Amino acid sequence: MLGGGGSTGNAWLIGVVAGLAADGVDPLDAELIIGTSAGATAAAQLTAADPAELFAEVCVDPPAFPRGRPAKPPSAEVADALSATGAIIADSRDAADMRRRMGARSLALAADSRTASTRWREIVAARLPKPDWPETRMLITAMNARTGDPAVFDRLSGVPLVDAVAASCSSGAAYPIGGEAYTDGGYRSNADNADLAAGSARVLVLSPFSGRTRTPEEWGLHLAAQVDELWRGGSRVETVFPPPEVDHLFGMNAMNPALRPAAARAGYAQGRALADALAGFWN
């Protein structure tokens, strides 16, 4: 399971998988790979290219603002989004109400720009080594912006991989697919969506956000609750979070592309350090 976590979270995920693989633990031999938001991009990347090559590419220092300097720095944009979505969460009665409200926000943002989805598709397509779904079973999460219903795409959905990933990563404006519109997969339940692994014998969760959730605990959407449910269902579960010393690479800084190399290197070092401990569990 590859969780959401912004630009730096994507880099960290690539680093962890590459680090594990370097020491003989290959998470990509899983029967099922689940990707959410930045994890959806990572899932599509890692199933289409050599993790070591992806890691090397991330470690090449990118320009701070690859598509032209935005009106605000990434941290300010993140702060604005967190403020707006935090208010929605606070005003929501329950998870279903929250999803509907988040969907309405994303639709309103989409209405402000008719070309946003075209630009976004081009950006996502450029990030993927291949445009086709892998043979490995892969689930990409999203949320229907019009209804608030959770959504999951796979290669049998009739939705191109690029569109599925673009929808899962649409934390702002809703992304249109067919006659529907979708928004970030993290709104389905949380940034990890571990409930989708129910019935699996072993589950490895890589969570850039360290399993944190912004929703009330009583809603039962947090990763810990989902992991407990997996254990009760007979699954063995291991979770991997970024170490505390690299917390500054995430959170408000999660959308800063200049921090991607540092996040990838931190993930790689962590993957290699964990390989022996995870070998018995995974292999």
C-alpha positions as a Markdown table, in Angstrom:
| # | Residue | x | y | z |
|---|---|---|---|---|
| 1 | Met | 0.0 | 0.0 | 0.0 |
| 2 | Leu | 1.5 | 3.3 | -1.1 |
| 3 | Gly | -0.1 | 6.2 | 0.8 |
| 4 | Gly | -0.6 | 9.8 | -0.1 |
| 5 | Gly | 1.9 | 12.5 | 0.9 |
| 6 | Gly | 2.5 | 15.1 | -1.7 |
| 7 | Ser | 5.5 | 15.6 | -3.9 |
| 8 | Thr | 8.0 | 14.7 | -1.1 |
| 9 | Gly | 5.9 | 11.7 | -0.1 |
| 10 | Asn | 6.1 | 10.4 | -3.6 |
| 11 | Ala | 9.9 | 10.7 | -3.6 |
| 12 | Trp | 10.1 | 9.0 | -0.2 |
| 13 | Leu | 7.9 | 6.1 | -1.4 |
| 14 | Ile | 10.2 | 5.6 | -4.4 |
| 15 | Gly | 13.2 | 5.7 | -2.1 |
| 16 | Val | 11.9 | 3.2 | 0.4 |
| 17 | Val | 11.0 | 0.7 | -2.4 |
| 18 | Ala | 14.3 | 1.1 | -4.1 |
| 19 | Gly | 16.2 | 0.7 | -0.8 |
| 20 | Leu | 14.3 | -2.5 | 0.1 |
| 21 | Ala | 14.8 | -3.9 | -3.3 |
| 22 | Ala | 18.6 | -3.2 | -3.1 |
| 23 | Asp | 18.8 | -5.5 | -0.1 |
| 24 | Gly | 16.6 | -8.3 | -1.5 |
| 25 | Val | 13.1 | -7.3 | -0.4 |
| 26 | Asp | 10.9 | -6.5 | -3.4 |
| 27 | Pro | 7.5 | -5.1 | -2.4 |
| 28 | Leu | 6.5 | -5.0 | -6.1 |
| 29 | Asp | 6.1 | -8.7 | -6.2 |
| 30 | Ala | 2.9 | -8.3 | -4.3 |
| 31 | Glu | -0.3 | -9.7 | -5.7 |
| 32 | Leu | -2.0 | -6.4 | -5.1 |
| 33 | Ile | -0.7 | -2.8 | -5.1 |
| 34 | Ile | -2.9 | 0.0 | -3.8 |
| 35 | Gly | -2.0 | 3.7 | -4.5 |
| 36 | Thr | -3.6 | 6.8 | -3.1 |
| 37 | Ser | -2.8 | 10.3 | -4.4 |
| 38 | Ala | 1.0 | 10.7 | -4.5 |
| 39 | Gly | 1.0 | 6.9 | -3.8 |
| 40 | Ala | -1.0 | 6.4 | -7.0 |
| 41 | Thr | 1.7 | 8.1 | -9.0 |
| 42 | Ala | 4.3 | 6.1 | -7.2 |
| 43 | Ala | 2.4 | 2.9 | -7.9 |
| 44 | Ala | 2.2 | 3.7 | -11.6 |
| 45 | Gln | 5.8 | 4.7 | -11.7 |
| 46 | Leu | 7.2 | 1.7 | -9.8 |
| 47 | Thr | 5.3 | -0.9 | -11.7 |
| 48 | Ala | 6.6 | 0.5 | -15.0 |
| 49 | Ala | 10.3 | 1.3 | -14.4 |
| 50 | Asp | 13.2 | 0.0 | -12.4 |
| 51 | Pro | 13.0 | 1.4 | -8.8 |
| 52 | Ala | 16.8 | 2.1 | -8.8 |
| 53 | Glu | 16.5 | 4.2 | -11.9 |
| 54 | Leu | 13.5 | 6.1 | -10.6 |
| 55 | Phe | 15.4 | 6.7 | -7.4 |
| 56 | Ala | 18.4 | 8.0 | -9.3 |
| 57 | Glu | 16.1 | 10.3 | -11.3 |
| 58 | Val | 14.5 | 11.8 | -8.2 |
| 59 | Cys | 17.9 | 12.5 | -6.7 |
| 60 | Val | 18.9 | 14.8 | -9.5 |
| 61 | Asp | 18.1 | 18.2 | -8.0 |
| 62 | Pro | 15.1 | 19.7 | -9.7 |
| 63 | Pro | 14.4 | 23.4 | -10.1 |
| 64 | Ala | 12.4 | 24.8 | -7.2 |
| 65 | Phe | 9.4 | 25.6 | -9.4 |
| 66 | Pro | 9.6 | 23.4 | -12.6 |
| 67 | Arg | 6.6 | 25.0 | -14.4 |
| 68 | Gly | 7.3 | 28.7 | -13.7 |
| 69 | Arg | 7.2 | 30.4 | -10.3 |
| 70 | Pro | 3.7 | 30.2 | -8.8 |
| 71 | Ala | 2.0 | 33.2 | -7.2 |
| 72 | Lys | 2.7 | 31.6 | -3.7 |
| 73 | Pro | 5.4 | 29.3 | -2.4 |
| 74 | Pro | 4.3 | 25.7 | -2.0 |
| 75 | Ser | 4.1 | 25.9 | 1.7 |
| 76 | Ala | 1.6 | 28.9 | 1.5 |
| 77 | Glu | -0.5 | 27.0 | -1.0 |
| 78 | Val | -0.6 | 24.0 | 1.3 |
| 79 | Ala | -1.5 | 26.2 | 4.3 |
| 80 | Asp | -4.4 | 27.7 | 2.4 |
| 81 | Ala | -5.7 | 24.2 | 1.3 |
| 82 | Leu | -5.4 | 22.9 | 4.9 |
| 83 | Ser | -7.2 | 25.8 | 6.2 |
| 84 | Ala | -10.1 | 25.4 | 3.8 |
| 85 | Thr | -10.4 | 21.7 | 4.1 |
| 86 | Gly | -9.9 | 21.8 | 7.9 |
| 87 | Ala | -13.0 | 24.1 | 8.1 |
| 88 | Ile | -15.0 | 21.6 | 6.1 |
| 89 | Ile | -14.0 | 18.7 | 8.4 |
| 90 | Ala | -14.9 | 20.8 | 11.4 |
| 91 | Asp | -18.3 | 21.6 | 10.0 |
| 92 | Ser | -19.1 | 18.0 | 8.8 |
| 93 | Arg | -21.5 | 15.7 | 10.7 |
| 94 | Asp | -19.7 | 12.5 | 9.6 |
| 95 | Ala | -17.5 | 11.0 | 7.0 |
| 96 | Ala | -20.1 | 10.9 | 4.3 |
| 97 | Asp | -21.0 | 14.6 | 4.9 |
| 98 | Met | -17.3 | 15.5 | 4.8 |
| 99 | Arg | -16.9 | 13.7 | 1.4 |
| 100 | Arg | -19.9 | 15.5 | -0.1 |
| 101 | Arg | -18.5 | 18.9 | 1.1 |
| 102 | Met | -15.0 | 18.2 | -0.1 |
| 103 | Gly | -16.5 | 17.2 | -3.5 |
| 104 | Ala | -18.5 | 20.4 | -3.7 |
| 105 | Arg | -15.3 | 22.4 | -3.0 |
| 106 | Ser | -13.4 | 20.5 | -5.7 |
| 107 | Leu | -16.2 | 21.1 | -8.2 |
| 108 | Ala | -16.2 | 24.8 | -7.4 |
| 109 | Leu | -12.5 | 25.0 | -7.9 |
| 110 | Ala | -12.8 | 23.2 | -11.3 |
| 111 | Ala | -15.5 | 25.6 | -12.4 |
| 112 | Asp | -12.9 | 28.5 | -12.0 |
| 113 | Ser | -10.7 | 27.1 | -14.7 |
| 114 | Arg | -11.9 | 25.1 | -17.8 |
| 115 | Thr | -8.4 | 24.3 | -18.9 |
| 116 | Ala | -7.1 | 23.1 | -15.5 |
| 117 | Ser | -7.9 | 19.4 | -16.1 |
| 118 | Thr | -6.1 | 19.4 | -19.5 |
| 119 | Arg | -3.0 | 20.9 | -18.0 |
| 120 | Trp | -3.2 | 18.5 | -15.0 |
| 121 | Arg | -3.4 | 15.5 | -17.3 |
| 122 | Glu | -0.3 | 16.6 | -19.2 |
| 123 | Ile | 1.6 | 17.0 | -16.0 |
| 124 | Val | 0.6 | 13.5 | -14.7 |
| 125 | Ala | 1.2 | 11.8 | -18.1 |
| 126 | Ala | 4.8 | 13.3 | -18.1 |
| 127 | Arg | 5.5 | 11.7 | -14.7 |
| 128 | Leu | 4.5 | 8.2 | -15.7 |
| 129 | Pro | 7.1 | 5.9 | -17.5 |
| 130 | Lys | 4.3 | 4.1 | -19.3 |
| 131 | Pro | 0.6 | 5.1 | -19.9 |
| 132 | Asp | -0.7 | 1.5 | -19.6 |
| 133 | Trp | -2.0 | -0.4 | -16.6 |
| 134 | Pro | 0.5 | -3.0 | -15.3 |
| 135 | Glu | -0.3 | -6.7 | -15.4 |
| 136 | Thr | 0.0 | -6.7 | -11.6 |
| 137 | Arg | -3.3 | -6.0 | -10.0 |
| 138 | Met | -3.4 | -2.4 | -9.0 |
| 139 | Leu | -6.1 | -0.3 | -7.3 |
| 140 | Ile | -6.1 | 3.5 | -7.6 |
| 141 | Thr | -8.3 | 5.3 | -5.2 |
| 142 | Ala | -10.4 | 8.5 | -5.7 |
| 143 | Met | -13.7 | 10.0 | -4.6 |
| 144 | Asn | -16.7 | 10.9 | -6.8 |
| 145 | Ala | -16.9 | 14.7 | -6.4 |
| 146 | Arg | -20.5 | 14.9 | -7.3 |
| 147 | Thr | -21.8 | 12.3 | -5.0 |
| 148 | Gly | -19.1 | 11.9 | -2.3 |
| 149 | Asp | -19.0 | 8.2 | -3.0 |
| 150 | Pro | -15.6 | 6.4 | -2.6 |
| 151 | Ala | -14.2 | 5.3 | -5.9 |
| 152 | Val | -11.5 | 2.8 | -7.0 |
| 153 | Phe | -10.1 | 2.3 | -10.4 |
| 154 | Asp | -8.3 | -0.7 | -11.9 |
| 155 | Arg | -7.4 | -2.0 | -15.3 |
| 156 | Leu | -10.9 | -3.4 | -15.7 |
| 157 | Ser | -12.6 | 0.0 | -15.0 |
| 158 | Gly | -12.3 | 1.2 | -18.6 |
| 159 | Val | -10.4 | 4.3 | -17.3 |
| 160 | Pro | -6.9 | 5.0 | -18.7 |
| 161 | Leu | -4.2 | 4.8 | -16.1 |
| 162 | Val | -3.2 | 8.5 | -16.6 |
| 163 | Asp | -6.8 | 9.6 | -15.8 |
| 164 | Ala | -7.0 | 7.3 | -12.8 |
| 165 | Val | -3.8 | 8.7 | -11.3 |
| 166 | Ala | -4.8 | 12.3 | -12.2 |
| 167 | Ala | -8.1 | 11.8 | -10.4 |
| 168 | Ser | -6.4 | 10.3 | -7.3 |
| 169 | Cys | -4.0 | 13.2 | -7.1 |
| 170 | Ser | -6.6 | 16.0 | -7.6 |
| 171 | Ser | -6.5 | 17.5 | -4.2 |
| 172 | Gly | -7.8 | 20.8 | -5.6 |
| 173 | Ala | -10.0 | 21.1 | -8.6 |
| 174 | Ala | -12.1 | 18.0 | -9.5 |
| 175 | Tyr | -10.9 | 16.0 | -12.4 |
| 176 | Pro | -13.4 | 14.9 | -15.1 |
| 177 | Ile | -13.6 | 11.3 | -16.3 |
| 178 | Gly | -16.5 | 10.6 | -18.7 |
| 179 | Gly | -19.6 | 12.2 | -17.3 |
| 180 | Glu | -18.3 | 12.3 | -13.8 |
| 181 | Ala | -15.7 | 14.2 | -11.8 |
| 182 | Tyr | -13.4 | 12.9 | -9.1 |
| 183 | Thr | -11.1 | 14.3 | -6.4 |
| 184 | Asp | -8.3 | 13.1 | -4.2 |
| 185 | Gly | -8.2 | 9.5 | -3.2 |
| 186 | Gly | -7.2 | 10.6 | 0.3 |
| 187 | Tyr | -10.8 | 11.6 | 0.9 |
| 188 | Arg | -12.1 | 8.1 | 0.3 |
| 189 | Ser | -11.1 | 7.2 | 3.8 |
| 190 | Asn | -7.6 | 8.5 | 4.5 |
| 191 | Ala | -4.3 | 8.9 | 2.9 |
| 192 | Asp | -3.6 | 5.2 | 3.0 |
| 193 | Asn | -7.0 | 3.4 | 2.4 |
| 194 | Ala | -5.7 | 0.3 | 4.1 |
| 195 | Asp | -9.2 | -1.2 | 4.2 |
| 196 | Leu | -8.9 | -2.1 | 0.6 |
| 197 | Ala | -6.3 | -4.8 | 1.6 |
| 198 | Ala | -8.9 | -6.8 | 3.5 |
| 199 | Gly | -8.4 | -10.5 | 2.9 |
| 200 | Ser | -4.7 | -10.3 | 2.1 |
| 201 | Ala | -2.3 | -12.6 | 4.0 |
| 202 | Arg | 0.4 | -9.9 | 4.3 |
| 203 | Val | 0.0 | -6.2 | 4.1 |
| 204 | Leu | 2.9 | -3.7 | 3.9 |
| 205 | Val | 1.8 | -0.1 | 4.3 |
| 206 | Leu | 4.2 | 2.7 | 3.3 |
| 207 | Ser | 2.7 | 5.9 | 4.8 |
| 208 | Pro | 4.4 | 9.2 | 4.1 |
| 209 | Phe | 2.0 | 10.9 | 6.5 |
| 210 | Ser | 2.8 | 8.4 | 9.2 |
| 211 | Gly | -0.8 | 7.2 | 9.4 |
| 212 | Arg | -2.0 | 10.5 | 10.7 |
| 213 | Thr | -5.6 | 11.7 | 9.9 |
| 214 | Arg | -7.3 | 15.1 | 10.3 |
| 215 | Thr | -10.7 | 13.6 | 10.8 |
| 216 | Pro | -12.3 | 12.9 | 14.3 |
| 217 | Glu | -11.2 | 9.5 | 15.7 |
| 218 | Glu | -14.9 | 8.5 | 16.2 |
| 219 | Trp | -15.3 | 8.4 | 12.4 |
| 220 | Gly | -12.9 | 5.4 | 12.4 |
| 221 | Leu | -11.0 | 6.5 | 9.3 |
| 222 | His | -7.5 | 6.6 | 10.8 |
| 223 | Leu | -4.9 | 4.1 | 9.7 |
| 224 | Ala | -4.6 | 2.5 | 13.1 |
| 225 | Ala | -8.3 | 1.5 | 13.1 |
| 226 | Gln | -7.9 | 0.0 | 9.6 |
| 227 | Val | -4.8 | -1.9 | 10.6 |
| 228 | Asp | -6.6 | -3.3 | 13.6 |
| 229 | Glu | -9.4 | -4.5 | 11.4 |
| 230 | Leu | -7.0 | -6.1 | 9.0 |
| 231 | Trp | -5.4 | -8.0 | 11.9 |
| 232 | Arg | -8.8 | -9.1 | 13.1 |
| 233 | Gly | -9.5 | -10.4 | 9.6 |
| 234 | Gly | -6.3 | -12.6 | 9.7 |
| 235 | Ser | -3.9 | -10.3 | 7.8 |
| 236 | Arg | -0.3 | -9.7 | 9.0 |
| 237 | Val | 0.4 | -6.0 | 8.7 |
| 238 | Glu | 3.6 | -4.0 | 8.8 |
| 239 | Thr | 3.6 | -0.2 | 8.6 |
| 240 | Val | 6.5 | 2.0 | 7.6 |
| 241 | Phe | 6.6 | 5.7 | 8.4 |
| 242 | Pro | 9.2 | 8.4 | 7.8 |
| 243 | Pro | 11.5 | 8.8 | 10.8 |
| 244 | Pro | 10.9 | 11.8 | 13.0 |
| 245 | Glu | 14.1 | 13.5 | 12.0 |
| 246 | Val | 12.8 | 14.0 | 8.5 |
| 247 | Asp | 9.4 | 15.4 | 9.5 |
| 248 | His | 10.4 | 18.8 | 8.1 |
| 249 | Leu | 10.2 | 17.3 | 4.6 |
| 250 | Phe | 6.5 | 16.6 | 4.8 |
| 251 | Gly | 3.5 | 18.4 | 6.2 |
| 252 | Met | 3.6 | 22.1 | 5.0 |
| 253 | Asn | 6.6 | 21.2 | 2.8 |
| 254 | Ala | 5.1 | 18.2 | 1.1 |
| 255 | Met | 4.5 | 20.1 | -2.2 |
| 256 | Asn | 8.0 | 21.6 | -2.4 |
| 257 | Pro | 9.7 | 19.8 | -5.3 |
| 258 | Ala | 13.1 | 21.1 | -4.2 |
| 259 | Leu | 12.9 | 18.7 | -1.2 |
| 260 | Arg | 12.2 | 15.6 | -3.3 |
| 261 | Pro | 15.9 | 14.5 | -3.5 |
| 262 | Ala | 16.2 | 14.7 | 0.3 |
| 263 | Ala | 13.0 | 12.8 | 0.8 |
| 264 | Ala | 14.0 | 10.1 | -1.7 |
| 265 | Arg | 17.4 | 9.7 | 0.0 |
| 266 | Ala | 15.8 | 9.4 | 3.4 |
| 267 | Gly | 13.4 | 6.8 | 2.1 |
| 268 | Tyr | 16.2 | 4.8 | 0.5 |
| 269 | Ala | 18.3 | 4.8 | 3.6 |
| 270 | Gln | 15.2 | 3.7 | 5.6 |
| 271 | Gly | 14.4 | 0.9 | 3.1 |
| 272 | Arg | 17.9 | -0.5 | 3.4 |
| 273 | Ala | 17.9 | -0.3 | 7.1 |
| 274 | Leu | 14.6 | -2.1 | 7.3 |
| 275 | Ala | 15.3 | -4.8 | 4.7 |
| 276 | Asp | 16.6 | -7.4 | 7.2 |
| 277 | Ala | 13.7 | -6.9 | 9.6 |
| 278 | Leu | 11.1 | -7.1 | 6.8 |
| 279 | Ala | 12.7 | -10.0 | 4.9 |
| 280 | Gly | 11.1 | -12.7 | 7.0 |
| 281 | Phe | 7.7 | -11.0 | 6.9 |
| 282 | Trp | 7.7 | -10.3 | 3.1 |
| 283 | Asn | 9.7 | -13.1 | 1.6 |
